[in-house]
Amino acid sequence: VAKGAAASKGAVLPVIASPSVAAELGDGPRELSTPAGDLTVRVAGVVPRTAAVPDSDFLIVDAASLTRKQTTTLLVTGASPDAKALRAAARQAGEGFSVRLRSEERAAYVDTPLQKGAWAIYAAAIAAGAGYALIAVLLSLLRTAPERTALLSRLRTMGLTSRQGRRLLGLESLPQALLAAFGGVLVGWATIALLAPGVDLLGLALSAGPGSTALDTAPLRADPWSLTLPALGVVVLTAAVAAVQAWWAGRRGPINELRSGDPR
């Protein structure tokens, strides 16, 4: 069929079909009865999906070869299409025309109740984890506070300065903090690796929108910064608490801590 010319009766039109439709039609010519007219088609190519029909079977035919042309959809692409200008042009073309932008459809998936709920649970988990870490560090340092204060006081009588005392307490608590941070990163990475096969982020983010099953899956993966930053926060928190403890012990003075007969 010449370009732009209607197909004559009995002419075979080359078409592009989805895999299932191509398997149904076969390799030879097939006669079809459609609202656009009776056609004799032959599959010339197979593609798994198109931008117009991403989640169902389809058959692409040259509209110029149809006996009863029915223009239904015009696909337009560009860097930044002007929605107002497109809608104005559609209104000028007549009634019954509408304009839908992919960017607007994607924006409908943002800030859904499911996303807000997931973010609230994530934020609550972060706050609870930070609170437990702070309580654990404070209880650990408070339990050993008398021994550390007495040791710092004895060293100050031997010429240890306040800055050296703070540095000593910080270095003393650093190995445990680093071990806890490394263990937290390792446990977090292992948890994500174990849960990844059963968690699909696409279903969580786009469950409210139609046609999400035709898109690729979004597997759960470990983010290095999300694992590293909380671990560094534990180390910084431990160093800060140790520095405060050294500063408080320095204010009290060694005489109040080193009393005669003190079992410490």
GUBANU-613660 format. One record per residue (C-alpha): residue in one letter; x, y, z. Coordinates in steps of 0.05 Angstrom, whole numbers, padded with zeros to 5 digits, always signed. Layout:
! GUBANU-613660
<r code="a" x="X" y="Y" z="Z"/>
...
//
This chain:
! GUBANU-613660
<r code="v" x="+00000" y="+00000" z="+00000"/>
<r code="a" x="+00028" y="+00068" z="-00019"/>
<r code="k" x="+00041" y="+00116" z="+00038"/>
<r code="g" x="-00021" y="+00155" z="+00056"/>
<r code="a" x="-00066" y="+00114" z="+00010"/>
<r code="a" x="-00125" y="+00071" z="+00034"/>
<r code="a" x="-00117" y="-00003" z="+00027"/>
<r code="s" x="-00154" y="-00036" z="-00030"/>
<r code="k" x="-00198" y="-00096" z="-00019"/>
<r code="g" x="-00155" y="-00158" z="-00008"/>
<r code="a" x="-00091" y="-00120" z="+00005"/>
<r code="v" x="-00047" y="-00147" z="+00061"/>
<r code="l" x="-00027" y="-00095" z="+00112"/>
<r code="p" x="+00038" y="-00104" z="+00152"/>
<r code="v" x="+00025" y="-00095" z="+00226"/>
<r code="i" x="+00064" y="-00096" z="+00292"/>
<r code="a" x="+00034" y="-00139" z="+00346"/>
<r code="s" x="+00046" y="-00160" z="+00418"/>
<r code="p" x="+00076" y="-00229" z="+00429"/>
<r code="s" x="+00009" y="-00262" z="+00446"/>
<r code="v" x="-00028" y="-00230" z="+00388"/>
<r code="a" x="+00029" y="-00249" z="+00340"/>
<r code="a" x="+00025" y="-00321" z="+00363"/>
<r code="e" x="-00051" y="-00320" z="+00352"/>
<r code="l" x="-00046" y="-00291" z="+00281"/>
<r code="g" x="+00012" y="-00333" z="+00258"/>
<r code="d" x="+00060" y="-00318" z="+00201"/>
<r code="g" x="+00010" y="-00316" z="+00144"/>
<r code="p" x="-00044" y="-00265" z="+00125"/>
<r code="r" x="-00105" y="-00263" z="+00169"/>
<r code="e" x="-00172" y="-00229" z="+00157"/>
<r code="l" x="-00198" y="-00185" z="+00214"/>
<r code="s" x="-00264" y="-00150" z="+00224"/>
<r code="t" x="-00255" y="-00086" z="+00265"/>
<r code="p" x="-00294" y="-00021" z="+00277"/>
<r code="a" x="-00245" y="+00012" z="+00229"/>
<r code="g" x="-00264" y="-00037" z="+00173"/>
<r code="d" x="-00248" y="-00106" z="+00147"/>
<r code="l" x="-00172" y="-00117" z="+00142"/>
<r code="t" x="-00124" y="-00170" z="+00118"/>
<r code="v" x="-00062" y="-00165" z="+00160"/>
<r code="r" x="+00005" y="-00200" z="+00166"/>
<r code="v" x="+00051" y="-00194" z="+00227"/>
<r code="a" x="+00114" y="-00156" z="+00206"/>
<r code="g" x="+00143" y="-00144" z="+00275"/>
<r code="v" x="+00134" y="-00162" z="+00348"/>
<r code="v" x="+00146" y="-00115" z="+00408"/>
<r code="p" x="+00130" y="-00130" z="+00481"/>
<r code="r" x="+00099" y="-00063" z="+00497"/>
<r code="t" x="+00083" y="+00007" z="+00472"/>
<r code="a" x="+00076" y="+00075" z="+00505"/>
<r code="a" x="+00001" y="+00076" z="+00487"/>
<r code="v" x="-00016" y="+00006" z="+00512"/>
<r code="p" x="+00035" y="-00016" z="+00564"/>
<r code="d" x="-00006" y="-00069" z="+00600"/>
<r code="s" x="-00048" y="-00108" z="+00549"/>
<r code="d" x="-00046" y="-00139" z="+00480"/>
<r code="f" x="-00045" y="-00094" z="+00419"/>
<r code="l" x="-00040" y="-00091" z="+00344"/>
<r code="i" x="-00009" y="-00030" z="+00310"/>
<r code="v" x="-00036" y="-00013" z="+00240"/>
<r code="d" x="-00021" y="+00047" z="+00196"/>
<r code="a" x="-00082" y="+00092" z="+00204"/>
<r code="a" x="-00074" y="+00117" z="+00133"/>
<r code="s" x="-00090" y="+00048" z="+00107"/>
<r code="l" x="-00157" y="+00041" z="+00143"/>
<r code="t" x="-00223" y="+00048" z="+00106"/>
<r code="r" x="-00258" y="+00081" z="+00165"/>
<r code="k" x="-00206" y="+00124" z="+00201"/>
<r code="q" x="-00218" y="+00138" z="+00274"/>
<r code="t" x="-00165" y="+00180" z="+00307"/>
<r code="t" x="-00168" y="+00166" z="+00381"/>
<r code="t" x="-00100" y="+00183" z="+00411"/>
<r code="l" x="-00042" y="+00227" z="+00390"/>
<r code="l" x="+00023" y="+00215" z="+00427"/>
<r code="v" x="+00069" y="+00275" z="+00434"/>
<r code="t" x="+00138" y="+00275" z="+00465"/>
<r code="g" x="+00186" y="+00331" z="+00483"/>
<r code="a" x="+00233" y="+00359" z="+00535"/>
<r code="s" x="+00182" y="+00403" z="+00571"/>
<r code="p" x="+00112" y="+00404" z="+00539"/>
<r code="d" x="+00068" y="+00464" z="+00555"/>
<r code="a" x="+00004" y="+00436" z="+00586"/>
<r code="k" x="-00035" y="+00501" z="+00578"/>
<r code="a" x="-00017" y="+00508" z="+00504"/>
<r code="l" x="-00034" y="+00436" z="+00490"/>
<r code="r" x="-00101" y="+00441" z="+00524"/>
<r code="a" x="-00116" y="+00506" z="+00488"/>
<r code="a" x="-00101" y="+00473" z="+00421"/>
<r code="a" x="-00146" y="+00414" z="+00440"/>
<r code="r" x="-00204" y="+00461" z="+00457"/>
<r code="q" x="-00196" y="+00496" z="+00390"/>
<r code="a" x="-00198" y="+00429" z="+00354"/>
<r code="g" x="-00267" y="+00415" z="+00380"/>
<r code="e" x="-00305" y="+00382" z="+00436"/>
<r code="g" x="-00287" y="+00313" z="+00461"/>
<r code="f" x="-00212" y="+00323" z="+00460"/>
<r code="s" x="-00170" y="+00320" z="+00523"/>
<r code="v" x="-00097" y="+00325" z="+00541"/>
<r code="r" x="-00061" y="+00280" z="+00591"/>
<r code="l" x="+00012" y="+00290" z="+00610"/>
<r code="r" x="+00056" y="+00235" z="+00637"/>
<r code="s" x="+00086" y="+00283" z="+00688"/>
<r code="e" x="+00017" y="+00298" z="+00716"/>
<r code="e" x="+00000" y="+00224" z="+00720"/>
<r code="r" x="+00064" y="+00210" z="+00757"/>
<r code="a" x="+00050" y="+00267" z="+00805"/>
<r code="a" x="-00015" y="+00232" z="+00825"/>
<r code="y" x="+00027" y="+00177" z="+00856"/>
<r code="v" x="+00064" y="+00225" z="+00903"/>
<r code="d" x="+00042" y="+00234" z="+00976"/>
<r code="t" x="-00009" y="+00179" z="+00975"/>
<r code="p" x="-00036" y="+00154" z="+01043"/>
<r code="l" x="+00005" y="+00091" z="+01036"/>
<r code="q" x="+00069" y="+00130" z="+01024"/>
<r code="k" x="+00055" y="+00176" z="+01083"/>
<r code="g" x="+00042" y="+00117" z="+01128"/>
<r code="a" x="+00106" y="+00082" z="+01107"/>
<r code="w" x="+00146" y="+00146" z="+01119"/>
<r code="a" x="+00114" y="+00155" z="+01188"/>
<r code="i" x="+00132" y="+00083" z="+01207"/>
<r code="y" x="+00203" y="+00094" z="+01181"/>
<r code="a" x="+00211" y="+00159" z="+01220"/>
<r code="a" x="+00183" y="+00127" z="+01284"/>
<r code="a" x="+00233" y="+00070" z="+01276"/>
<r code="i" x="+00290" y="+00119" z="+01268"/>
<r code="a" x="+00269" y="+00158" z="+01330"/>
<r code="a" x="+00260" y="+00095" z="+01371"/>
<r code="g" x="+00328" y="+00068" z="+01350"/>
<r code="a" x="+00362" y="+00134" z="+01366"/>
<r code="g" x="+00327" y="+00136" z="+01434"/>
<r code="y" x="+00349" y="+00065" z="+01452"/>
<r code="a" x="+00420" y="+00080" z="+01430"/>
<r code="l" x="+00422" y="+00142" z="+01473"/>
<r code="i" x="+00395" y="+00105" z="+01534"/>
<r code="a" x="+00444" y="+00048" z="+01524"/>
<r code="v" x="+00503" y="+00095" z="+01519"/>
<r code="l" x="+00482" y="+00135" z="+01580"/>
<r code="l" x="+00469" y="+00074" z="+01623"/>
<r code="s" x="+00536" y="+00043" z="+01603"/>
<r code="l" x="+00575" y="+00106" z="+01619"/>
<r code="l" x="+00537" y="+00120" z="+01684"/>
<r code="r" x="+00551" y="+00050" z="+01709"/>
<r code="t" x="+00626" y="+00060" z="+01700"/>
<r code="a" x="+00625" y="+00134" z="+01719"/>
<r code="p" x="+00653" y="+00125" z="+01791"/>
<r code="e" x="+00712" y="+00083" z="+01767"/>
<r code="r" x="+00728" y="+00130" z="+01710"/>
<r code="t" x="+00722" y="+00191" z="+01754"/>
<r code="a" x="+00769" y="+00162" z="+01806"/>
<r code="l" x="+00819" y="+00140" z="+01753"/>
<r code="l" x="+00817" y="+00209" z="+01722"/>
<r code="s" x="+00828" y="+00242" z="+01789"/>
<r code="r" x="+00888" y="+00200" z="+01805"/>
<r code="l" x="+00918" y="+00216" z="+01737"/>
<r code="r" x="+00906" y="+00290" z="+01747"/>
<r code="t" x="+00946" y="+00288" z="+01812"/>
<r code="m" x="+01003" y="+00261" z="+01769"/>
<r code="g" x="+01000" y="+00320" z="+01721"/>
<r code="l" x="+00945" y="+00300" z="+01672"/>
<r code="t" x="+00912" y="+00361" z="+01642"/>
<r code="s" x="+00837" y="+00369" z="+01630"/>
<r code="r" x="+00845" y="+00364" z="+01555"/>
<r code="q" x="+00885" y="+00300" z="+01562"/>
<r code="g" x="+00833" y="+00273" z="+01609"/>
<r code="r" x="+00777" y="+00284" z="+01559"/>
<r code="r" x="+00819" y="+00253" z="+01505"/>
<r code="l" x="+00834" y="+00193" z="+01549"/>
<r code="l" x="+00760" y="+00179" z="+01564"/>
<r code="g" x="+00743" y="+00188" z="+01491"/>
<r code="l" x="+00795" y="+00138" z="+01469"/>
<r code="e" x="+00774" y="+00090" z="+01524"/>
<r code="s" x="+00702" y="+00088" z="+01499"/>
<r code="l" x="+00720" y="+00089" z="+01425"/>
<r code="p" x="+00733" y="+00013" z="+01415"/>
<r code="q" x="+00665" y="-00006" z="+01442"/>
<r code="a" x="+00630" y="+00047" z="+01400"/>
<r code="l" x="+00666" y="+00026" z="+01337"/>
<r code="l" x="+00648" y="-00047" z="+01349"/>
<r code="a" x="+00575" y="-00029" z="+01361"/>
<r code="a" x="+00573" y="+00014" z="+01298"/>
<r code="f" x="+00604" y="-00041" z="+01255"/>
<r code="g" x="+00555" y="-00092" z="+01284"/>
<r code="g" x="+00497" y="-00046" z="+01270"/>
<r code="v" x="+00518" y="-00036" z="+01197"/>
<r code="l" x="+00528" y="-00111" z="+01188"/>
<r code="v" x="+00460" y="-00128" z="+01219"/>
<r code="g" x="+00425" y="-00075" z="+01177"/>
<r code="w" x="+00457" y="-00099" z="+01112"/>
<r code="a" x="+00440" y="-00172" z="+01128"/>
<r code="t" x="+00368" y="-00154" z="+01145"/>
<r code="i" x="+00358" y="-00118" z="+01079"/>
<r code="a" x="+00391" y="-00175" z="+01040"/>
<r code="l" x="+00343" y="-00225" z="+01073"/>
<r code="l" x="+00280" y="-00183" z="+01063"/>
<r code="a" x="+00295" y="-00159" z="+00992"/>
<r code="p" x="+00266" y="-00221" z="+00956"/>
<r code="g" x="+00198" y="-00211" z="+00990"/>
<r code="v" x="+00192" y="-00135" z="+00987"/>
<r code="d" x="+00172" y="-00098" z="+00923"/>
<r code="l" x="+00178" y="-00023" z="+00931"/>
<r code="l" x="+00139" y="-00011" z="+00867"/>
<r code="g" x="+00077" y="-00042" z="+00897"/>
<r code="l" x="+00086" y="+00000" z="+00959"/>
<r code="a" x="+00094" y="+00065" z="+00921"/>
<r code="l" x="+00047" y="+00055" z="+00862"/>
<r code="s" x="-00006" y="+00009" z="+00890"/>
<r code="a" x="-00059" y="+00063" z="+00884"/>
<r code="g" x="-00047" y="+00074" z="+00810"/>
<r code="p" x="-00072" y="+00033" z="+00751"/>
<r code="g" x="-00025" y="-00005" z="+00706"/>
<r code="s" x="+00031" y="-00012" z="+00756"/>
<r code="t" x="+00037" y="-00087" z="+00742"/>
<r code="a" x="+00065" y="-00073" z="+00673"/>
<r code="l" x="+00125" y="-00035" z="+00701"/>
<r code="d" x="+00190" y="-00066" z="+00724"/>
<r code="t" x="+00197" y="-00084" z="+00796"/>
<r code="a" x="+00236" y="-00041" z="+00845"/>
<r code="p" x="+00273" y="-00088" z="+00892"/>
<r code="l" x="+00295" y="-00068" z="+00962"/>
<r code="r" x="+00369" y="-00052" z="+00965"/>
<r code="a" x="+00417" y="-00027" z="+01018"/>
<r code="d" x="+00435" y="+00046" z="+01017"/>
<r code="p" x="+00507" y="+00056" z="+01042"/>
<r code="w" x="+00492" y="+00125" z="+01071"/>
<r code="s" x="+00429" y="+00101" z="+01108"/>
<r code="l" x="+00471" y="+00048" z="+01142"/>
<r code="t" x="+00534" y="+00088" z="+01154"/>
<r code="l" x="+00505" y="+00153" z="+01181"/>
<r code="p" x="+00468" y="+00122" z="+01241"/>
<r code="a" x="+00531" y="+00082" z="+01258"/>
<r code="l" x="+00573" y="+00146" z="+01257"/>
<r code="g" x="+00520" y="+00179" z="+01300"/>
<r code="v" x="+00530" y="+00126" z="+01353"/>
<r code="v" x="+00605" y="+00138" z="+01353"/>
<r code="v" x="+00596" y="+00214" z="+01358"/>
<r code="l" x="+00544" y="+00206" z="+01413"/>
<r code="t" x="+00592" y="+00162" z="+01453"/>
<r code="a" x="+00649" y="+00211" z="+01445"/>
<r code="a" x="+00605" y="+00270" z="+01465"/>
<r code="v" x="+00580" y="+00235" z="+01528"/>
<r code="a" x="+00651" y="+00216" z="+01547"/>
<r code="a" x="+00674" y="+00288" z="+01537"/>
<r code="v" x="+00617" y="+00313" z="+01582"/>
<r code="q" x="+00635" y="+00262" z="+01635"/>
<r code="a" x="+00708" y="+00284" z="+01634"/>
<r code="w" x="+00687" y="+00357" z="+01639"/>
<r code="w" x="+00642" y="+00343" z="+01698"/>
<r code="a" x="+00696" y="+00302" z="+01733"/>
<r code="g" x="+00745" y="+00359" z="+01723"/>
<r code="r" x="+00698" y="+00409" z="+01756"/>
<r code="r" x="+00692" y="+00368" z="+01819"/>
<r code="g" x="+00767" y="+00365" z="+01830"/>
<r code="p" x="+00811" y="+00307" z="+01851"/>
<r code="i" x="+00807" y="+00321" z="+01926"/>
<r code="n" x="+00733" y="+00304" z="+01929"/>
<r code="e" x="+00745" y="+00238" z="+01894"/>
<r code="l" x="+00809" y="+00214" z="+01928"/>
<r code="r" x="+00788" y="+00209" z="+02001"/>
<r code="s" x="+00823" y="+00168" z="+02053"/>
<r code="g" x="+00795" y="+00097" z="+02057"/>
<r code="d" x="+00755" y="+00104" z="+01993"/>
<r code="p" x="+00747" y="+00033" z="+01964"/>
<r code="r" x="+00750" y="+00060" z="+01893"/>
//
